[in-house]
Amino acid sequence: MEKGLTNRLVLCDGDYEDARTVDNTTVRRYQRRLSRAKKGSRTRAKKRLAPARLWRRETERVRAADYRLAHRLVTDFDGIAVETLNVAGMLRSRRFSKKMSEQRWSALDAILEHKAAKAGVRYVRVNPAYTSTDCSVCGHRQPMPLDTRVYDCGNCGMVLCRDVNAARNICARAYPIRGREGREETSPGVARTNFCQGDRTPPRGGTQADATEQYALSVNSSI
């Protein structure tokens, strides 16, 4: 699965989980009331408990939602493949640190690994290098700026959502298909119509027909 900010998670079959958004309006209102209270007073001590209780309830709600998501993924798929991101290093970015912290990638990975081990489902961590720049069909590598959301392969003509293409590369690295002679062959990708939210570029016909049947057999059992 591919992790992102537009979509929190993107699976290799085109399904995705919407990005998390946090509404801190109520918390800020309680904090303003706390700041106006006199320091050292009993009223300030009481008002300090309100935002603390609110944060605790929100943390429990979010954690329960992550457990439900992990349970759904472990139940629906026979194998889980996630990219190993340096989240601590990525959070040093001032531009996207708040948005990235809201997605709770590390917490979800820990929950997902625990649920997968408990259910006996394969769980593999994959190096994310070049997963967004490599074509999931032919392996061609080309530059992909962050503002380019559709992968248009200059070699084989495959057109696919950028995140779905990356998710299929992650799946292929985690669970390669064995060829007739025992050699590992990466699972082929195929352009489909269930693109990421906002991308509706249709795939070019002709280049994916040979890979469709083989990919359909493998994509149902792994992500």
N, C-alpha and C positions, 0 to 999 in steps of 0.2 A: 504494500500500500504506500501511496505517496502522501506526504504531509505538506500542507500549504496554508496560506492565509486567506486566499479566496474561498477555498474549501478546506475544512479541517483535515479530512481524510479522503483520498480518492482511490478506489479499487480498480483492479485491472479489467473488470467487466463493465466499467463505465459508471458504476454506482458511486455516490459520494455522500459524505457527511458535511452538513453546513458548518461554516466557521462559527465559533462561539463568540457571542458579544455579551459584555458585562455591563449592566446598568447600575451605577453607583449613586443614583439620585437620592435614594432613601438614606444611604450611609452618610452621604455628605450633609444631609439635613440634620442628622443626629450629631455629626461632628461639629457643625456650626453652633448647635445648642450647647454642646460641651465647651466649646471655646469661649462662649459668653458667660459661663458660670464662674463664680468666684473661686479662685484657687484655694484649696484646703477646706472648702465647705462641704457639708453633707450632701447638698444638692448636686455638686459636681461629682461626688463619688457615685451617686445614683445614676446620673446621666452618662457616666463612663460605662455602665453596664449595658446600656441599650445598643450602641454600635457593636460591642463585643458579642452580644447574643445574636445580632443580625449577621455578623460575619460567620459565626459558628453554624447557624442554620444554612447559610449560603454554601459554605464549604461542604456540609453534609449532603446537600441537595446535588451539588455538582459531582461529588464523588459517587453518589448513587447512580447518577446518569452515566458516568464512565463505566461503572460495573454493568449496567444494562447494555451499553454499546459493546463492551468486550464479550458479554455473554452471547449477544446476537452474532458477532463475528465468529466466535468459536463454534457456535451451533451450526452456522450456515456453511462453513468451509472446513476442508480437511487439512489445510496448511495455512499458516500465517507467515508472511514475509514483510518485515518492516525495515526501513532505512535507518541506519545508525547516524543520527545527527549530533553535532557538538552544540547542544542547546545552550550550555553555559557561555560558550563563545559567541553564539548568535545573539544572546540577550545583551551583549555589550553595545549593539547597534542602537543608537538613540532614536532612529527613525521607526523601527519596527519592534522594539523590545516589548512595549506594552501589548501590542497585538499578538505577539508570539507567546507571551506569558499567559494570555487568556486562553490559548488553545490547550494547555496542559498536556503537551506531547509526552514528556518524561513520565508523568503520573499515569497516563493512559498506557504507555508501554509496559510499565511495571505491573499494572492490573492485568493487561492482556497476556503477558508472559505467565503470570500466576494462573490465570484461568485456563490457558492453553495446556500448561503442565498438568493441571488437575484433571482436565478432560482427555488427556492423551493426544492432543493435537500438535502437529509439528509447528515449531516456532523458530524462525531463522532471522538473524540480523544481517543486513546487507550493506556493503559500502555504497554510499549514495553517489560516488564520483561518476560523472558523465551519464547518469540515468536520464537527465533532461535533454542532453545533447545528442544521444545516440538514437538512431531509428530502431524501433522495436521489431521491424520486419527484416531489414537488410543489414543493420548494424552501422549504417553510414553515420558519421559524426559531423555536425555542423554547429556553428554558433547559434545560441538561443538567448537573446536578451530577455530580461525579466518581463518587459512589457509585451513580448510576443507570446500569446496564449495558445496559438495553434501551431502544431508541428507540421511543416510542409517539407517532406524529404526531397532533397534535390537529386537523389539517386534513383529511388524506385517510385517516387510520386505518391507515397502514402501521405494522407492528410488526416490528422487526428488531434484531439485535444492534447495540449502539452502535458498535463498532469496524468492523463490516462496512459499516454505513451511512456512516461516515467514509471508509472505503476507496473506496466507490463515488463519493462526492463528489470525492475526489482524482482518480479515474480520469476522471470527467466533465469536470473542469477541465483536465486534461492533454490529453485526446483528445475534444473535442466532436464531435458528429455533425452533418454538414451536412444542412440541410433541402432541400426541393425547390427553393426559391428562392435557395439559396446561403447562407442565414443559418445561423449556428451554433446548434445545439440540443444541450443537454447530454444525455448518454446516460442513459436512464431506469433507475432501480433497481427491483428486484423482490424481495419477501421470499421467502426460501427456507428450507428446513428444516435446512441445515447451518450452524448458528449457532456462535458462539464457545463455548469450553469453559465449561460451567456455565450457559449460557443455553439454555433449552429452551421458550421461549414461542412457541407456534405463530402464524403470521401470520394476519391476518384476511382472509378470502376476499372476492372481489368487486372490490377496488380495484386489484389488480395484473394482472388477466388481460390487459388491453389492452397492457401494457408488457412482458409476458413474452417474446413472440416477438421483439420488436425488441431487447431487452436481450441475449437469448441469442446474437444474431448478433455483438454487439460485445464481450461479456465474454470470449470465448474468445481474442480477439486482443490484449487489453490488460489491465493491472491497475492 
